[in-house]
Structures are given as C-alpha cells and as structure tokens.
C-alpha cells in the first residue's frame, strides 16, 4: 500500500484529498501546511508545518505538491532528493526557465516519477477528440479555438496576494485559469511555429498579472489557433475547445463533445463525468489522473504526464507575454 502525503492545504486540496482517501490501495499518512489551524481539517493523519521535517520523519512513497506556484520547484526538488515520487499541481514552474530546471531534475532522477496534474487530458470528451484527430477521418486540422471566460473577484487576489504578483504566480489568467486549455490546444495542434499575443488588465484590481489574454497561434502543420482567456466575465462559463477539420467541426463545451453534422445540427458524441458542487467547471478527471499516477508508481510504468510533457504550456505563456511586450510575433524558442 502506497504511503501518501500532501503539502499545501489550500483550495485545490479539497479536490485531491477525497481522491486520495477514496483509493483503497493507498494510505494518506501525513499532511503539511504552515497554517496550524488547518490541522483539524484532515483528522487521523500526522500534521506538519515544515515539509522538510515531514520528509525526514515519514516513510513516503508519493507526495502531492499543492503549494502556490513559486513553491512548486523547491518542494518537488526536496521530495525527489529524498527518493519520493511527486504528483505536482500545475503549473510546472513559474516560467520556462524554472520549468526546464524541473525537467533536468526529472532526467537526473529517472527512478523517481514527477507527475504533473494536467487532468483535463483525461476528460472523456478530450480523449475521444484525440481519437478523432489521430484517425484522420475528417482530414487535416485547419483551426483550433480555445476560450476561457471566467470570473474572479478582487477578493480572490486580496485573500491570497501571491496570486496577483508575477514573482510568485508567474502570471494571471493564463497560468492560473487557462493553462489547461493551452495544454490541450498544443496536444491537438502539435508543434508551434509562432505566436502573436496580447495581455491586459480589464479589471481595476491593482494587480501585476494579466486578467485577460488573446493569442493567434500558428502551428507547424499549417493550422491556425485562436486563444482567448479572461477573468473579467460576469461568471464562470464553460471552457470551449473547438477543432475545425477539412471535413468537419468538433466542439467541447459544457463538458460534452459535439459534431456539427451535414444538416448543421449539433450531434452529441461524448459527455464527461461531472464534478458535483460549485466548481463543476474544473472537470472531474482529478481522481482519474491521480489513480493513474499511483498505478504507474506501483507498476513502474511511464505513461503519465511527465515534467517534460508539461513544459510546452509554460513556453506558450512566456511567448504570449513576450509578444505582448514587444508587439511582435514570437517563436517558441524566442
């Protein structure tokens, strides 16, 4: 039975903890957070305020790293150096430079697995869309559209000020809310030739990071991508991912994959399992990706989301930020 620990008891832990506790082949033995008042939130397990102490005292197989962005790399590195597998929340790092450090860490410690929580790859609708893309049945991809229109109040940044600072968050709506959409777009579109993007602050929140971003993405296969994300919507609308082929149009929206048929009607193809509660828009694949990572540890298999797999989405964000600053198209290398 795998011995599991969690570092960071913030909002996302409410998604991870039930998934861990529902798995009969693992045991949650410890949690860590600097806020001691959270101790009673997870009864029956050892509580720490210092993850270094936890790593010294506990015999662990896997740690869930759920810390704020700027602490992802140091905490994951500390776990790997102790020979402990890590399941890390997105993003991979604050930027490409830090992301590359995690990739190097992974390559230098091949016996230790670093899995990144890009759970939307495991949504049933997206898995089906990938099958359709790979089949070639509808011809080449002409265009890919990704839309994220959500809402975050000023209190979202006031309660946790790190979210509004570039030094600690690495960005705003792109790295926090829309990273999954960028990840899925690049999985479908493949290698990127260039990106022209802009970022802005439509809300008067006094933060450093962007609340709105747009980008035109040119893929090496000739497809064109349109990306738009904002936290300035009136509420949290469904994320939309659309792929236009030579011979068909497919859209994931409201957790359902549809095809526009010959009569101009939407034909339902696949619906995701849904997460109950107010954060339904997160999707329901956290449990799926977590259980799969545990299986990879137990069976020593490699088909999980590696650090190197999660790097591209960070590179895209950096390219959009740089493009907006310089007001010109950027290559991924640039």
MISE-385850 format. One record per residue (C-alpha): residue in one letter; x, y, z. Coordinates in steps of 0.05 Angstrom, whole numbers, padded with zeros to 5 digits, always signed. Layout:
N
ATOM  type      c1      c2      c3
ATOM     a       X       Y       Z
...
This chain:
334
ATOM  type      c1      c2      c3
ATOM     x  +00000  +00000  +00000
ATOM     x  +00028  +00067  -00021
ATOM     x  +00041  +00118  +00034
ATOM     x  +00017  +00186  +00012
ATOM     x  +00027  +00257  +00039
ATOM     x  +00001  +00325  +00018
ATOM     x  +00039  +00391  +00021
ATOM     x  -00008  +00450  +00019
ATOM     x  -00080  +00450  +00045
ATOM     x  -00107  +00507  +00002
ATOM     x  -00168  +00506  -00044
ATOM     x  -00144  +00452  -00091
ATOM     x  -00131  +00403  -00033
ATOM     x  -00207  +00396  -00028
ATOM     x  -00204  +00361  -00095
ATOM     x  -00142  +00319  -00082
ATOM     x  -00157  +00295  -00011
ATOM     x  -00223  +00259  -00027
ATOM     x  -00189  +00225  -00087
ATOM     x  -00133  +00200  -00043
ATOM     x  -00179  +00177  +00012
ATOM     x  -00225  +00140  -00036
ATOM     x  -00169  +00098  -00064
ATOM     x  -00164  +00031  -00025
ATOM     x  -00093  +00017  -00049
ATOM     x  -00062  +00079  -00017
ATOM     x  -00059  +00109  +00053
ATOM     x  -00057  +00183  +00070
ATOM     x  -00007  +00185  +00127
ATOM     x  +00013  +00259  +00132
ATOM     x  -00005  +00330  +00111
ATOM     x  +00034  +00394  +00115
ATOM     x  +00014  +00467  +00117
ATOM     x  +00044  +00527  +00152
ATOM     x  -00026  +00546  +00177
ATOM     x  -00034  +00504  +00240
ATOM     x  -00109  +00520  +00244
ATOM     x  -00119  +00472  +00185
ATOM     x  -00096  +00413  +00228
ATOM     x  -00167  +00391  +00244
ATOM     x  -00188  +00391  +00171
ATOM     x  -00153  +00325  +00160
ATOM     x  -00161  +00283  +00224
ATOM     x  -00125  +00218  +00236
ATOM     x  -00061  +00235  +00199
ATOM     x  +00004  +00267  +00222
ATOM     x  +00006  +00342  +00213
ATOM     x  +00069  +00383  +00198
ATOM     x  +00083  +00457  +00186
ATOM     x  +00150  +00443  +00153
ATOM     x  +00154  +00395  +00094
ATOM     x  +00228  +00384  +00105
ATOM     x  +00212  +00356  +00174
ATOM     x  +00156  +00313  +00144
ATOM     x  +00204  +00284  +00092
ATOM     x  +00254  +00267  +00147
ATOM     x  +00204  +00234  +00194
ATOM     x  +00156  +00198  +00147
ATOM     x  +00169  +00138  +00102
ATOM     x  +00132  +00162  +00040
ATOM     x  +00120  +00135  -00030
ATOM     x  +00087  +00196  -00060
ATOM     x  +00075  +00269  -00042
ATOM     x  +00022  +00314  -00073
ATOM     x  +00053  +00382  -00081
ATOM     x  -00006  +00431  -00077
ATOM     x  +00033  +00493  -00057
ATOM     x  +00029  +00562  -00091
ATOM     x  +00066  +00567  -00157
ATOM     x  +00131  +00596  -00131
ATOM     x  +00140  +00538  -00083
ATOM     x  +00128  +00482  -00134
ATOM     x  +00200  +00474  -00155
ATOM     x  +00234  +00476  -00086
ATOM     x  +00184  +00428  -00054
ATOM     x  +00186  +00379  -00112
ATOM     x  +00262  +00381  -00112
ATOM     x  +00264  +00367  -00037
ATOM     x  +00218  +00306  -00046
ATOM     x  +00258  +00279  -00105
ATOM     x  +00323  +00286  -00067
ATOM     x  +00291  +00243  -00012
ATOM     x  +00273  +00190  -00063
ATOM     x  +00198  +00205  -00061
ATOM     x  +00153  +00207  -00122
ATOM     x  +00116  +00273  -00133
ATOM     x  +00047  +00289  -00161
ATOM     x  +00051  +00364  -00171
ATOM     x  -00005  +00412  -00186
ATOM     x  +00001  +00456  -00247
ATOM     x  +00037  +00498  -00268
ATOM     x  +00103  +00461  -00278
ATOM     x  +00140  +00524  -00257
ATOM     x  +00136  +00599  -00255
ATOM     x  +00165  +00605  -00325
ATOM     x  +00203  +00566  -00378
ATOM     x  +00270  +00574  -00341
ATOM     x  +00242  +00542  -00277
ATOM     x  +00204  +00491  -00318
ATOM     x  +00269  +00469  -00350
ATOM     x  +00300  +00460  -00281
ATOM     x  +00245  +00411  -00264
ATOM     x  +00256  +00374  -00330
ATOM     x  +00330  +00369  -00313
ATOM     x  +00312  +00344  -00243
ATOM     x  +00268  +00290  -00275
ATOM     x  +00322  +00269  -00324
ATOM     x  +00374  +00265  -00268
ATOM     x  +00330  +00222  -00224
ATOM     x  +00300  +00171  -00272
ATOM     x  +00277  +00125  -00215
ATOM     x  +00234  +00180  -00186
ATOM     x  +00169  +00199  -00220
ATOM     x  +00146  +00271  -00226
ATOM     x  +00074  +00273  -00249
ATOM     x  +00041  +00339  -00266
ATOM     x  -00034  +00350  -00255
ATOM     x  -00059  +00366  -00324
ATOM     x  -00123  +00328  -00311
ATOM     x  -00163  +00355  -00370
ATOM     x  -00122  +00309  -00415
ATOM     x  -00162  +00254  -00381
ATOM     x  -00231  +00283  -00395
ATOM     x  -00271  +00232  -00434
ATOM     x  -00292  +00285  -00485
ATOM     x  -00219  +00304  -00499
ATOM     x  -00196  +00232  -00503
ATOM     x  -00249  +00220  -00556
ATOM     x  -00229  +00283  -00593
ATOM     x  -00157  +00258  -00594
ATOM     x  -00181  +00193  -00624
ATOM     x  -00217  +00231  -00679
ATOM     x  -00155  +00273  -00694
ATOM     x  -00110  +00212  -00697
ATOM     x  -00158  +00174  -00742
ATOM     x  -00150  +00225  -00798
ATOM     x  -00223  +00211  -00818
ATOM     x  -00240  +00285  -00825
ATOM     x  -00176  +00307  -00859
ATOM     x  -00126  +00359  -00837
ATOM     x  -00137  +00407  -00779
ATOM     x  -00150  +00477  -00804
ATOM     x  -00163  +00514  -00739
ATOM     x  -00164  +00506  -00663
ATOM     x  -00202  +00553  -00617
ATOM     x  -00195  +00556  -00541
ATOM     x  -00239  +00601  -00499
ATOM     x  -00238  +00610  -00423
ATOM     x  -00287  +00663  -00398
ATOM     x  -00288  +00661  -00323
ATOM     x  -00296  +00710  -00265
ATOM     x  -00251  +00724  -00206
ATOM     x  -00270  +00778  -00155
ATOM     x  -00218  +00825  -00126
ATOM     x  -00223  +00785  -00061
ATOM     x  -00192  +00726  -00098
ATOM     x  -00126  +00765  -00101
ATOM     x  -00135  +00801  -00035
ATOM     x  -00143  +00736  +00005
ATOM     x  -00081  +00706  -00027
ATOM     x  -00038  +00764  -00051
ATOM     x  +00014  +00719  -00084
ATOM     x  -00037  +00706  -00140
ATOM     x  -00031  +00779  -00163
ATOM     x  +00046  +00783  -00164
ATOM     x  +00088  +00760  -00222
ATOM     x  +00145  +00740  -00176
ATOM     x  +00101  +00689  -00140
ATOM     x  +00048  +00669  -00191
ATOM     x  +00086  +00674  -00257
ATOM     x  +00025  +00705  -00290
ATOM     x  -00050  +00713  -00283
ATOM     x  -00108  +00683  -00322
ATOM     x  -00062  +00644  -00368
ATOM     x  -00022  +00606  -00317
ATOM     x  -00077  +00601  -00265
ATOM     x  -00142  +00590  -00302
ATOM     x  -00127  +00577  -00376
ATOM     x  -00064  +00534  -00374
ATOM     x  -00104  +00470  -00384
ATOM     x  -00136  +00499  -00447
ATOM     x  -00068  +00519  -00476
ATOM     x  -00043  +00449  -00459
ATOM     x  -00100  +00416  -00497
ATOM     x  -00092  +00463  -00556
ATOM     x  -00019  +00444  -00565
ATOM     x  -00034  +00370  -00557
ATOM     x  -00083  +00374  -00614
ATOM     x  -00044  +00423  -00658
ATOM     x  +00026  +00396  -00648
ATOM     x  +00090  +00437  -00654
ATOM     x  +00082  +00513  -00656
ATOM     x  +00115  +00557  -00708
ATOM     x  +00098  +00625  -00679
ATOM     x  +00053  +00662  -00631
ATOM     x  +00027  +00734  -00633
ATOM     x  -00008  +00753  -00568
ATOM     x  -00031  +00809  -00522
ATOM     x  -00045  +00812  -00448
ATOM     x  -00083  +00865  -00410
ATOM     x  -00118  +00883  -00344
ATOM     x  -00191  +00898  -00357
ATOM     x  -00207  +00898  -00282
ATOM     x  -00184  +00953  -00235
ATOM     x  -00154  +00906  -00183
ATOM     x  -00085  +00936  -00175
ATOM     x  -00050  +00870  -00191
ATOM     x  +00013  +00858  -00231
ATOM     x  -00012  +00798  -00271
ATOM     x  -00058  +00797  -00331
ATOM     x  -00132  +00783  -00324
ATOM     x  -00143  +00778  -00400
ATOM     x  -00102  +00748  -00456
ATOM     x  -00110  +00735  -00530
ATOM     x  -00065  +00699  -00580
ATOM     x  -00060  +00678  -00652
ATOM     x  -00021  +00613  -00655
ATOM     x  +00010  +00586  -00720
ATOM     x  +00023  +00511  -00717
ATOM     x  +00077  +00479  -00760
ATOM     x  +00025  +00434  -00793
ATOM     x  -00008  +00496  -00822
ATOM     x  -00066  +00500  -00773
ATOM     x  -00084  +00566  -00741
ATOM     x  -00102  +00574  -00667
ATOM     x  -00144  +00627  -00632
ATOM     x  -00137  +00632  -00556
ATOM     x  -00177  +00679  -00511
ATOM     x  -00180  +00678  -00435
ATOM     x  -00207  +00727  -00384
ATOM     x  -00225  +00732  -00311
ATOM     x  -00269  +00793  -00327
ATOM     x  -00332  +00754  -00347
ATOM     x  -00396  +00761  -00306
ATOM     x  -00389  +00689  -00283
ATOM     x  -00354  +00623  -00297
ATOM     x  -00376  +00600  -00365
ATOM     x  -00358  +00532  -00395
ATOM     x  -00290  +00527  -00427
ATOM     x  -00295  +00517  -00502
ATOM     x  -00246  +00478  -00546
ATOM     x  -00263  +00474  -00620
ATOM     x  -00226  +00438  -00675
ATOM     x  -00242  +00452  -00748
ATOM     x  -00221  +00398  -00797
ATOM     x  -00224  +00399  -00873
ATOM     x  -00286  +00356  -00868
ATOM     x  -00318  +00370  -00801
ATOM     x  -00323  +00414  -00739
ATOM     x  -00319  +00387  -00668
ATOM     x  -00331  +00427  -00604
ATOM     x  -00322  +00411  -00530
ATOM     x  -00368  +00455  -00489
ATOM     x  -00409  +00443  -00426
ATOM     x  -00367  +00380  -00415
ATOM     x  -00393  +00350  -00479
ATOM     x  -00361  +00336  -00547
ATOM     x  -00407  +00351  -00606
ATOM     x  -00400  +00348  -00681
ATOM     x  -00434  +00396  -00729
ATOM     x  -00467  +00347  -00777
ATOM     x  -00485  +00356  -00851
ATOM     x  -00551  +00387  -00833
ATOM     x  -00520  +00440  -00788
ATOM     x  -00544  +00406  -00725
ATOM     x  -00501  +00390  -00664
ATOM     x  -00492  +00316  -00655
ATOM     x  -00471  +00294  -00584
ATOM     x  -00412  +00246  -00585
ATOM     x  -00384  +00241  -00514
ATOM     x  -00400  +00272  -00446
ATOM     x  -00352  +00279  -00388
ATOM     x  -00364  +00254  -00319
ATOM     x  -00382  +00316  -00279
ATOM     x  -00357  +00341  -00212
ATOM     x  -00413  +00360  -00164
ATOM     x  -00415  +00427  -00130
ATOM     x  -00398  +00498  -00148
ATOM     x  -00332  +00484  -00182
ATOM     x  -00362  +00439  -00236
ATOM     x  -00321  +00476  -00288
ATOM     x  -00258  +00444  -00260
ATOM     x  -00279  +00378  -00292
ATOM     x  -00280  +00311  -00258
ATOM     x  -00214  +00280  -00280
ATOM     x  -00171  +00295  -00219
ATOM     x  -00189  +00227  -00190
ATOM     x  -00174  +00193  -00256
ATOM     x  -00105  +00224  -00265
ATOM     x  -00086  +00213  -00191
ATOM     x  -00106  +00140  -00192
ATOM     x  -00069  +00130  -00258
ATOM     x  -00005  +00161  -00228
ATOM     x  -00009  +00114  -00169
ATOM     x  -00016  +00056  -00218
ATOM     x  +00047  +00080  -00254
ATOM     x  +00085  +00080  -00188
ATOM     x  +00061  +00010  -00169
ATOM     x  +00075  -00020  -00237
ATOM     x  +00135  +00024  -00255
ATOM     x  +00104  +00047  -00320
ATOM     x  +00117  +00113  -00354
ATOM     x  +00051  +00135  -00387
ATOM     x  +00036  +00194  -00340
ATOM     x  +00044  +00269  -00352
ATOM     x  +00119  +00280  -00343
ATOM     x  +00152  +00346  -00327
ATOM     x  +00176  +00349  -00399
ATOM     x  +00105  +00340  -00424
ATOM     x  +00081  +00399  -00382
ATOM     x  +00135  +00446  -00406
ATOM     x  +00102  +00468  -00471
ATOM     x  +00043  +00503  -00439
ATOM     x  +00092  +00546  -00398
ATOM     x  +00132  +00562  -00460
ATOM     x  +00068  +00585  -00495
ATOM     x  +00051  +00631  -00437
ATOM     x  +00121  +00661  -00437
ATOM     x  +00116  +00672  -00513
ATOM     x  +00049  +00708  -00506
ATOM     x  +00076  +00753  -00450
ATOM     x  +00138  +00769  -00491
ATOM     x  +00097  +00780  -00554
ATOM     x  +00052  +00829  -00518
ATOM     x  +00112  +00866  -00490
ATOM     x  +00149  +00871  -00557
ATOM     x  +00086  +00877  -00600
ATOM     x  +00111  +00824  -00649
ATOM     x  +00104  +00750  -00663
ATOM     x  +00149  +00703  -00625
ATOM     x  +00175  +00634  -00640
ATOM     x  +00173  +00584  -00582
ATOM     x  +00249  +00589  -00578
ATOM     x  +00244  +00665  -00575
